[in-house]
């Protein structure tokens, strides 16, 4: 559906994008993360044809955004960080204007009514846009992106400036749209990305630093499953039991958490929770806690942007 190949972009002496490549499959919701100035908005502006790259290629549904921009843009609905609204127009008048601007051939009345219902603005269509709340203005911006029923949605910071309740509403709306659209979502709200997206790309210093599902990115390594275990008993006995469990490849001592209870981190190539439970019970060691271990998305994000890590995983 979307193919980004070796994008490069410089602003004077500053490199904004350095050989950025990725693809988004039909029906996926891709989360695009990165600190300010990392290259997120530049990438999204190039994908939508609002900005040209110095080199590289973007294909939307097989159409080049550079060589065949008119056809490629027909497949894209774009919500920039600041929605392109005309504040003195009514919601209805504005959406009709965008409908005509895009030269959409669908029945206008039915099409716009459906979009207003989908985005939850059908009760404010006769109001002046500047009198709407921030949340409603964001929804109007999203509605204009949906005009023409494009299969691809590019959403740049759709929750910026919204209160917690409005963020949840926007998150639920994006999740519903993801059932019928391919979506690229840029956001600083990590919980939003984690809750909504099928796959995540983290960009830093103009390069892709990490790519994968949330589970892949927050695990301890490629194909590795990690468990955090706190058990009651003698530390060395617990350690020996864990080392003996079939499938466990590594065991790390983490120290005493309370009197007589010790924490361990195990690594394995498969799910060993049942085997660990049986082995510790047989050794008369009580399990106080056992849970998957690994980085949180926030920890991973902070680690990447602080260390300038540019290791790509997929």
N, C-alpha and C positions, 0 to 999 in steps of 0.2 A: 504493500500500500504506500509506504513512504520509504525512500532510500536516500540517505545522506552520504555522499562519498567525498572524502578528503577535502573538506571545506577549509579554506585558509582566508583570513581577513586581517588586515593591518590598518591601524589608524596612525598615520605618520610612522613613528618609530615603535609604537606599541603594537604588539601582536595580540589581537583579540581572539582569533581562532587559529589553532595550529593542527591541521590535518585531522579534523573531526569527522568521524564516520560512524554511522549507526543505521539501523533499519527498524521500522515499526510495522508489525503485521496487522492485517485487517482485524478489527474488533478489539485490539489491545488498547489499554490506557497506560501510557508511558509517563512516568513522573520525571521531571527535569529539575535537578537540584544543583545549587552552587551558590557561593557567596556573591555579594555585589561585585560587578566587574569581572566575573568569571567567564562570561561569554554566552550566558543563557539567552538574553534578549537579542543579541546579535544573531545567534543561530536561528531563533524563531523568526526574526525579521527576514533572514535569507530564505528560509523555508517558504514563507508566505509571499515572497517576491517583493517585499517592501525595501529590501536592501540587496545590493549585488555583492557577491564574494569576489575575492581576488583570483581564486581558482577553486576547482571542485565542482560538484554537480548535485542537484536535488531533483529527484523524480517523485511525482505525485501520481499514483495510478499509472505509472509508466510514461507520464508526460513530463518533459523537462521544464522546470520553472524559469529557465533562462531562454531555451530555444522555442518553447511553445507556452508562453506565460498565460495567454487567455484560456487555453484548455486546462492547464494545470490549476489555475485559480478557481475554476468552476467547481473543483472538488474540495475547496478549502473554505471553512468558516473561521474567522479570526477575531478573537477578543483580546486586544492589547491591554496592557496594564492600566492605562487610562482609557476607558471606553469612548469611542468616537461619537459622542452624543451632541445633538443640537438642543440646548437646554430650553430654548423658547418655543419649541414645538411640542405638540401633544405626543404621547406615546404612539397613538394610532397614526398620526400624520407622519411621524418620523419613520415608523416601520414601512409605511406605504412608499415613502420617499426612497428608502433603501431597496425595497422590492423593485421599484422602477429603475433605480440606478444599476442594479445587478441584471436587469433585463430578464427577470425570471418569467418563465412561460406557464407556470402553474396557476390555477385559479386563485386570484389574490385573496379574496375574502376568506375562503375556507383555509387556505394555507396559513395566513396570518393568525386566524382564530386558533388554529391548532398549535402554532408556536407560542402564542400568548398563554394558552392553557398549559402547555408543557413547562414553560418557565415560571408559571404562577403570577403573571401580570395581567390576567384577563379582567381583573377588577379595577385596574388603574389606566385603562387604555385612553380615556378621555382627559386625563390629567396632564398638566404641563410638566415636562421632565424635570425642570429645576426645582419643582416643589416636592419631588419624590425623595424618599430616604436613600442613603448610600446603598443599602441592600437592594432596593428596587431598581436603582440606576444600574447596578451591576447586572441585574436580571434583564433589563432592557438591552444592555450591551451584549449579553449572551443571546438574546432573541434575534438581534440583527445578524449575529454570526450564523444562526440557524436558517436564515432566509435562503431559499433555493435548495434546501435539503442537501447540503454538502456532506459527503461521507467522512470527511476529515475535519476535526475541530482542533484548533490551536488556541490554547487558553493561557495567557500570560498573567500570572498572579491574579486569578479570578476572585480570591478571597481577601485581597489587600484592603485594609480599612474597615472590614466588617467586624461586628461584635461576635462573641462566641456563638450565640444562637444563630446568627446569620451565616456564620462559617459552616455550621452543621447543616443548615438548609442548602447551602451551595454545594457542599460535599455530597449530599444525598441526590441533588439534581444532576451533578456530574456523573455519579455512579449510574443513574438511570440512563443518561445520554450514552454512556459507554456500552450499553446493551445493543445500540443500533449504530454507533459511530466509532471510528478510530480517533483516539484523543491523545494529544500531547499536552501535558499540564505542567506548567512551571509554578513553583510555589516556595515560599520560605517556611510554610507551616508543615513541619515534618509529620505530624500526626495525620494531616490531610493526605499527604503523599502516601503514607503507610496504609491508611484506611481505604484509599480509592484505587491505587495504581497496581497493575499487573506486573510491571517491571519499572526499574528505576535506573536513571543515568545520573551520575554525579560528575559535574564538570568543574575544573579548577585551573586557573591560569591558562584558559583557552584550550585545555586538553581534557579528554575523557579520563577521569581518575578511577571510576568504577562503574560497572554495569551488570545488572542481573535482577532477579527477584529479591524481595525483602529477605526471604529465608537464606538465599545464596549469599547476600551481602552481609548479613549479620551473623553468619556462621563463623566457626573458627578457622575454616580452610576449605579447599576444594573437596567436596564429597565427605567432609568430616562432620560427625555428629558429636556434640559435647554435652556432658551432663555435669551439673553442680550437685554434689551430694554432701549432706551433713548426716553423720551417723554417730551413735553412741557406742562406746567401747574403747578398747586400747587402740591408739593411733596406728601402731605398726601392724596390728592384727587386721584392722580394716583395710589398710593399704595392701597387705598381702592378699586378702580376699579379692579386692578389686582387680589387682594385677592378674589373678588367676582366672577371671571371667573370660570365657571364650568370646572373642570379638573386640575386647578392649585392647587398644593399641598403646595408650599412654595413660598414666595416672600421676597427678600432681598433688602434693600436700599443700594445703592452704592455711593450716594452723587450727588452733583450738577456738571455737566460737563461744562456748560456755563450758562449765566444768564437766569433763568427761565426754564432750561432743567435739568432733573434728570435721573439718571441711576438706573436700577433695574435688578436683576437676578431672574427669575422665574424657578421653577421646576414643572414638570408634568409627568404623566404616558403615555400621548398621545400627539399628535400634537395639540396645542391650538392656533396656530398663527392667524387663521381666527377669532376665538372667541375673542382673545385679541384685534385684530384690530377693530372689530365691537364695543366692549365695550369702548375702548378709544375714538373712533370717536363719539359715543353716548354721552360721557361725555365731548365732545369738547376739548379733549387733543390730540395734534398733535404728531404723531409718527415720531421722527427724525431718529431712527435706530432700527431695529429688526433683530437679527441674532442668529443662534445656538451658544451656549456657551459650554465651556469645555476646558480641557487641550489640548494643541497641543502635538503631539507625542514627540517633543523635550522636552517640559516641563515635560511630564510624565517620559521620559527616565532619565532626570537629577534628578528628584525627587526620583526615585527608586534607582539610584546608589549612591545618596548622603545620603539617609536615611537607606539603606540596607533593604528596604521593601521586604518581601518575601511572600506577599499575592498573591495567585494564583486565577485568574479569568478565566472562560472559557464560 
